[in-house]
Amino acid sequence: MTSTNTLRLPIPEKPYPDWSRFLSAVWLHGISVKHIDPLAVSEHVDRASESIKEAMTRRSEANTIRPSAFIACARQTYFAATGSPSGGMPDNIGPTFAIGHLLHELSYAAIRSALPKGFEAEIEKEVNLPNWWPDDYSRFNQSGHVDMLLTVSDPAAHEAYLGTEQPHTMLIDFKTMGGYSYRKHGKTIFGEDPDAFGYLAQLAVYSDTLGTTEAGAIIAGINRDSLTQPLFPRYITAQALKDELARVKVAIDMALENEDPGEEFLIRHDKEAYFQCGRGGKRGFCAFRDICKANPTREF
């Protein structure tokens, strides 16, 4: 993918201190009507239209285990692997997904427009899953895609924009968020706080298959409730990715052995997991919250 726009992010007086602030600057520069490439906008709006149609008309979600679903909690993985009944998505969830697809694509267009020369962006990159991932096609997806992989191909650009201490590549996952989640995103301690939506688990698996774990990764929050808010990238350390990957592997091994791990997410996070799990008067949004609650292994 190439851009026709020459109004790329200017070279800063001194390098950005990290990939997060570099990404913020690229996105903010590129999203401006003064800098965004009309051809990139057209291409990505066309891409978004197909995703929007699917979001508004899809009637069911497959319960196959994949990096983006059913690995945030070991009991989720177990229930999905054993074919346990799950609750469906709300019938009116389509617009939420549709807006998310559009904001993703506009962010891709902005970054393509402003990304300096010497940087390469791979967008919606398809990847095969790691060798340790189960090759059970009926229960586990065998491939996936990552939102964006940025790579520096020119050492001079690397030094000018990021300095020599930063890694030459960065895996980025964009997430659209409501205002509350956007603010909470800024305070999250990744690897310690509940990863209710499985963002960390997803990046841990994809970093492993791409061989980018040591570089860390970024979750970039987009505020869908206030569209003039800037992109909010948060860096995930290599250690957090490694720790989460180890947990995911144990969860999958237990599921393959047909071993119920119990209320694993609740065990790890106690009352902080109520929002996800539907306990303590919270509605909950885990697809398996009802069957999990109906089959307790301990008191909560």
Residue pairs with C-beta under 8 A, 6 or more apart in sequence:
1 112
1 121
1 123
3 37
3 39
3 40
3 112
3 113
3 115
4 37
4 39
5 35
5 36
5 37
5 40
5 113
5 114
7 34
7 35
7 113
7 114
8 29
8 35
8 113
8 114
8 115
8 116
8 117
9 25
9 26
9 29
9 30
9 114
9 115
9 116
9 161
11 116
11 160
11 161
12 25
12 160
12 161
15 159
15 160
15 161
15 162
15 163
15 166
16 22
16 25
16 161
16 162
16 163
17 163
18 162
18 166
18 235
19 150
19 162
19 166
19 167
19 170
19 216
19 218
19 233
19 235
20 218
20 233
20 234
20 235
21 233
22 161
22 162
23 111
23 150
23 170
23 172
23 218
23 220
23 231
23 233
24 230
24 231
24 232
24 233
26 110
26 111
26 114
26 115
26 116
27 107
27 110
27 111
27 114
27 220
27 230
27 231
28 230
28 231
29 35
29 110
29 114
30 36
30 109
30 110
30 111
30 112
30 113
30 114
30 115
31 106
31 107
31 110
35 113
35 114
36 109
36 110
36 113
36 114
37 109
37 112
37 113
40 108
40 109
40 112
40 113
41 106
41 109
43 109
44 105
44 106
44 108
44 109
45 102
45 105
45 106
45 109
47 105
48 101
48 102
48 104
48 105
48 106
51 98
51 101
51 105
52 98
52 101
52 102
55 94
55 95
55 97
55 98
55 100
55 101
56 94
56 95
56 98
57 94
58 94
60 88
61 69
61 88
61 89
63 70
63 80
63 83
63 86
63 287
64 80
64 138
64 139
64 140
64 141
65 71
65 77
65 80
65 81
65 139
65 140
65 141
65 252
65 255
66 140
66 141
66 144
67 129
67 141
67 144
67 201
67 202
67 205
67 206
68 144
68 198
68 202
69 80
69 198
70 76
70 77
70 79
70 80
70 198
70 287
71 77
71 198
71 201
71 202
71 205
71 248
71 251
71 252
72 195
72 196
72 197
72 198
72 201
72 265
73 251
73 264
73 265
73 276
73 286
74 247
74 250
74 251
74 254
74 255
74 261
74 264
74 265
75 260
75 261
75 262
75 263
75 264
75 265
75 288
75 292
76 265
76 286
76 287
76 288
77 251
77 252
77 254
77 255
78 251
78 254
78 255
78 259
78 260
78 261
79 86
79 288
79 291
79 292
80 86
80 139
80 255
80 288
81 139
81 255
81 256
81 258
82 255
82 258
84 288
84 291
85 291
86 287
86 288
86 291
87 287
87 288
87 289
87 290
88 287
99 176
99 224
100 176
100 224
103 174
103 176
103 222
103 224
103 227
104 147
104 174
104 176
104 222
107 174
107 220
107 222
107 231
108 121
108 123
108 124
108 148
111 121
111 148
112 121
112 123
115 121
115 150
116 157
116 160
116 161
117 154
117 157
118 152
118 153
118 154
118 156
118 157
118 158
119 150
119 151
119 152
119 153
119 154
119 157
119 161
120 150
120 151
120 152
120 153
121 148
121 149
121 150
122 146
122 148
122 149
122 150
122 151
123 147
123 148
124 145
124 146
124 147
124 148
125 145
125 146
125 148
125 149
126 143
126 144
126 145
127 143
127 144
127 145
127 146
127 206
127 209
127 210
128 142
128 143
128 209
129 140
129 141
129 142
129 143
129 144
129 205
129 209
130 205
130 208
130 209
132 249
133 140
133 142
133 205
133 209
133 252
134 140
134 252
134 256
135 142
144 206
146 171
146 172
146 173
146 206
146 210
147 172
147 173
147 174
148 171
148 172
148 173
148 174
149 169
149 170
149 171
149 172
149 210
149 212
150 169
150 170
150 172
151 168
151 169
152 158
152 162
152 168
152 169
158 164
158 166
158 168
167 214
167 215
167 216
168 215
169 212
169 215
170 212
170 215
170 216
170 217
170 218
171 203
171 206
171 207
171 210
171 212
171 215
171 217
171 218
172 217
172 218
172 219
172 220
172 233
173 199
173 202
173 203
173 206
173 217
173 218
173 219
173 220
174 220
174 222
175 185
175 197
175 199
175 219
175 220
175 221
175 222
176 221
176 222
176 224
177 185
177 221
177 222
177 223
177 224
178 223
178 224
178 225
179 223
179 225
179 226
181 221
182 221
182 222
182 223
182 225
182 226
182 229
182 232
185 219
185 221
185 232
185 234
186 221
186 232
186 234
188 234
190 200
190 219
190 234
190 236
190 237
190 240
191 200
191 236
191 237
191 239
191 240
191 243
191 244
193 272
194 265
194 268
194 269
194 272
194 273
194 275
194 276
195 201
195 244
196 273
196 275
196 276
196 285
199 219
200 219
200 236
200 240
200 241
200 244
201 244
201 247
201 248
203 217
203 219
203 236
203 241
203 244
204 213
204 241
204 242
204 244
204 245
204 248
205 245
205 248
206 217
207 213
207 215
207 217
207 241
207 245
208 241
208 245
213 238
213 241
213 242
213 245
214 238
215 238
216 235
216 236
216 237
216 238
216 241
217 235
217 236
217 241
218 233
218 234
218 235
218 236
219 233
219 234
219 236
220 231
220 232
220 233
220 234
221 231
221 232
221 233
221 234
222 231
222 232
223 229
223 232
251 261
251 264
254 260
254 261
260 295
260 297
262 297
262 298
263 277
263 292
263 296
263 297
263 298
263 300
265 273
265 276
265 277
265 286
266 273
266 277
266 279
266 300
267 298
270 300
271 280
273 279
274 280
274 281
274 282
274 284
275 282
275 284
276 284
276 285
276 286
277 284
277 286
277 289
277 292
277 293
278 284
278 285
278 286
278 289
278 290
278 293
279 293
279 300
286 292
